[in-house]
Amino acid sequence: MKFLSEYRDPEVVARYLERLRATVRHPWTIMEVCGGQTHSLVKNGILDMLPKEITMVHGPGCPVCVTPLELIDKAIWLAEEKGVILCSFGDMLRVPGSKKSLLEAKADGADIRILYSPLEAVRIAQENPEREVVFFAVGFETTAPANALSVVHARRMGLTNYSILVSHVLVPPAIEAIMDDPDTRVNAFLAAGHVCTIMGTHEYEPLAQRYKVPIVVTGFEPVDLMQGILMAVQQLEKGEARVEIQYTRMVRPEGNLNARKLIEEVFEPTDRWWRGIASIPQSGYRLRDEYAAWDAERKFAVDLPAAQEEASCIAGDIMKGIKKPHECPNFGTRCKPETPLGAPMVSSEGACAAYYHFSNLINEMDQVATE
């Protein structure tokens, strides 16, 4: 249990909380970028512990939540119209497309398989040479090395029946877009430890300097988050703005050099549409031209009409930190995990799902409904 139980120690959390209360003097709004951090904050009751001066808002760090509607439609089209074996992480299956979800397409007979690694999809392609196999490559920088490695392996093995549908997004351009939004109220960020384990922290330093916002890289356990919030508040109260690493047991400023080299070999930056938010320049990855044969969009010439988002879903405002899940009029009523209007209600990293499953809001709403 090393590196796990000690970071869930309530006595350590209480000590950081005491220091936080002694430090904070002004109201501050802090955004945790990653959905994993959001779930930990809500599930462990940390939001309720914090001093009233501190407001936590929830960022766009759920890759499933920001995967464009059109890409989900393309994945379904590949499975239904092209008859490919479509492989995906389980998180994607219940996210609504414009007409149906991948789970509904699977129920309708499409060959859609849940995997835990893209290398499993390479093996399926090797075992089924007569079938096309497509892996839905969704994620931030964290999953990019494994997806890149799957393409490298496929090329080395001469597998022409394997390709990936790329939906990679990048954190630093998202932070930049949030700070450029005139409605933003963010004073500091908790950056995602797993992303920085791969990419390091150097890309965050110009952002901290330009926007005068502290950026603290944290882990995901209660002690990590409470210490990270304290570090951010200490900077804010002193008028400082720099990058700090709380998650020192995993993150180095230079990141994982081998993983970064692999990413750079296979992918290149591109503009990317973030579902519910906007198109953010140079905020995603696409396969380089030398790997075009393993790019599902180019291989199958996928060209579908633009799809319209559910008009009443405010997921974009939630992921930009402008609103919180319970401020959506559809939260817990029209929008539930069984009938989601948007991805944040069904993703394991979605802010709406965190509030629905772990906060007291649903119980309070049910109580009001029965009175």
Secondary structure, DSSP 8 states (H G I E B T S, - for coil): -TTTGGGG-HHHHHHHHHHHHHH--S-EEEEEEEHHHHHHHHHTTHHHHS-TTEEEEEEEE-HHHHS-HHHHHHHHHHHHTS--EEEE-GGGTTS--SS--HHHHHHTT--EEE-S-HHHHHHHHHH-TTS-EEEEEEESTTTHHHHHHHHHHHHHTT-TTEEEEEEEE-HHHHHHHHHHSTT----EEEEEHHHHHHH-SGGGHHHHHHHT--EEEE-SSHHHHHHHHHHHHHHHHHT---EEES-TTT--TT--HHHHHHHHHHEEEEEEEETTTEEEEEEEEEE-GGGGGGBHHHHTT---------TT--HHHHHTTSS-GGGSTTBTTTBBTTB-SSGGGTSTT-HHHHHHHHSSHHHHHHHHHH-
